[in-house]
Amino acid sequence: MYGTASAGSAWLLLEVEGGWGPSAFLQSPTSIDPVLGRAIVRRAEAAGMRIAAIRRHGRRSGAPRWRWFVARAEVGRSQLFHGEVDTAADYLDIDLDGHDGTPATGPLVAVCAHGRHDQCCAVRGRVAAGAIAAEYPELVWECSHLGGDRFAATMLILPEGLCYGRVDSTDAAELVRLYLDGRLDDRFLRGRTSVPHAVQAAQHFARQAYGDDRIEALPAVAMEGGTGQIRVVLARERGNLEVVLDEVVSEPLFSQCSATVAGPVRSFGLRSIAAHPPD
């Protein structure tokens, strides 16, 4: 799964209760007007943001609420703001920097449960969301499509943009406990959404080799190369690590439960890893 986190250094998550169609904002007429949904999506995309619908796990409330989150996932500068508006139409007036909201005191944990996009996400995602909600009900939300459906159940932790996969196959709440302790579980981590896929892969191999599970460890300070081979330099206290990756294309595989046509995907293999002494 390493090196597969969906790209996104800025995220907009908007509460949309009820059922979601194949596209949560464009094809869910009983939950949000599709014309309004299209305008909201276009505004977010024009600002270079990833957008997702969210809803609380379990029973829906009697009257819909319209809560929102804006996350900046840049390494070393991650921020999460939240607020609430009166109607869905008011989503068009949110400051996309988040500054008309309130800084969040904890993370947002979003688990994909978008069944009309892919059935695996509904089945596996709801199991994982329920397990987390049993311990952290105020942190966890179900969300619409995150990408990487073949790794369902998928999970995103903001503001850092940590993307996990197959979280229904482990103690999903433990992944949140680790996060709150500033740590991560590399077995299920796909990567951090705000860094390139090659850096995500290099960090995975470095964690395997050196055992550093701190969230903010091993930031990239250089990346060079192109198709075929990529060199990534990661910073650490005891001297930088140089990771050389081979970029390869897989055999055809099915990317979703509902997929009927297999296709190749990009992946990374480790060619070498070397530690350089500190200056």
Secondary structure as the mmCIF struct_conf table of DSSP 4:
data_model
#
loop_
_struct_conf.conf_type_id
_struct_conf.id
_struct_conf.beg_label_comp_id
_struct_conf.beg_label_asym_id
_struct_conf.beg_label_seq_id
_struct_conf.end_label_comp_id
_struct_conf.end_label_asym_id
_struct_conf.end_label_seq_id
TURN_TY1_P TURN_TY1_P1 TYR A 2 GLY A 3
HELX_LH_PP_P HELX_LH_PP_P1 ALA A 5 ALA A 7
BEND BEND1 SER A 9 SER A 9
STRN STRN1 ALA A 10 GLU A 15
BEND BEND2 GLY A 18 GLY A 18
BEND BEND3 PRO A 22 SER A 23
TURN_TY1_P TURN_TY1_P2 ALA A 24 LEU A 26
BEND BEND4 GLN A 27 GLN A 27
TURN_TY1_P TURN_TY1_P3 PRO A 29 SER A 31
BEND BEND5 ILE A 32 ILE A 32
HELX_RH_AL_P HELX_RH_AL_P1 PRO A 34 ALA A 46
TURN_TY1_P TURN_TY1_P4 ALA A 47 GLY A 48
STRN STRN2 ARG A 50 ARG A 55
BEND BEND6 HIS A 57 ARG A 59
HELX_LH_PP_P HELX_LH_PP_P2 ARG A 60 SER A 61
BEND BEND7 GLY A 62 ALA A 63
STRN STRN3 TRP A 66 ARG A 72
TURN_TY1_P TURN_TY1_P5 VAL A 75 GLY A 76
STRN STRN4 GLN A 79 VAL A 85
BEND BEND8 ASP A 86 THR A 87
HELX_RH_3T_P HELX_RH_3T_P1 ALA A 88 ASP A 93
BEND BEND9 ILE A 94 ILE A 94
TURN_TY1_P TURN_TY1_P6 LEU A 96 ASP A 97
BEND BEND10 GLY A 98 GLY A 98
TURN_TY1_P TURN_TY1_P7 HIS A 99 ASP A 100
BEND BEND11 GLY A 101 GLY A 101
STRN STRN5 THR A 102 PRO A 103
BEND BEND12 THR A 105 GLY A 106
STRN STRN6 LEU A 108 CYS A 112
TURN_TY1_P TURN_TY1_P8 GLY A 115 HIS A 117
HELX_RH_AL_P HELX_RH_AL_P2 GLN A 119 ALA A 133
TURN_TY1_P TURN_TY1_P9 ALA A 134 GLU A 135
TURN_TY1_P TURN_TY1_P10 PRO A 137 LEU A 139
STRN STRN7 VAL A 140 CYS A 143
BEND BEND13 SER A 144 SER A 144
BEND BEND14 GLY A 147 GLY A 147
HELX_RH_3T_P HELX_RH_3T_P2 ASP A 149 PHE A 151
HELX_LH_PP_P HELX_LH_PP_P3 ALA A 152 ALA A 152
BEND BEND15 ALA A 153 ALA A 153
HELX_LH_PP_P HELX_LH_PP_P4 THR A 154 THR A 154
STRN STRN8 MET A 155 LEU A 158
TURN_TY1_P TURN_TY1_P11 PRO A 159 GLY A 161
STRN STRN9 LEU A 162 TYR A 164
HELX_RH_3T_P HELX_RH_3T_P3 VAL A 167 SER A 169
BEND BEND16 THR A 170 THR A 170
HELX_RH_AL_P HELX_RH_AL_P3 ALA A 172 LEU A 180
TURN_TY1_P TURN_TY1_P12 ASP A 181 GLY A 182
STRN STRN10 ARG A 183 ARG A 183
TURN_TY1_P TURN_TY1_P13 ASP A 186 PHE A 188
STRN STRN11 LEU A 189 ARG A 192
TURN_TY1_P TURN_TY1_P14 THR A 193 SER A 194
BEND BEND17 VAL A 195 VAL A 195
HELX_RH_AL_P HELX_RH_AL_P4 HIS A 197 TYR A 210
STRN STRN12 ARG A 214 ARG A 214
TURN_TY1_P TURN_TY1_P15 ILE A 215 GLU A 216
BEND BEND18 LEU A 218 LEU A 218
STRN STRN13 ALA A 220 GLY A 225
BEND BEND19 THR A 227 GLY A 228
STRN STRN14 GLN A 229 LEU A 234
TURN_TY1_P TURN_TY1_P16 GLU A 237 ARG A 238
STRN STRN15 LEU A 241 VAL A 249
HELX_LH_PP_P HELX_LH_PP_P5 SER A 250 PRO A 252
STRN STRN16 LEU A 253 LEU A 253
BEND BEND20 SER A 255 GLN A 256
TURN_TY1_P TURN_TY1_P17 CYS A 257 SER A 258
BEND BEND21 VAL A 261 VAL A 261
STRN STRN17 GLY A 263 GLY A 263
STRN STRN18 ARG A 266 ALA A 275
#
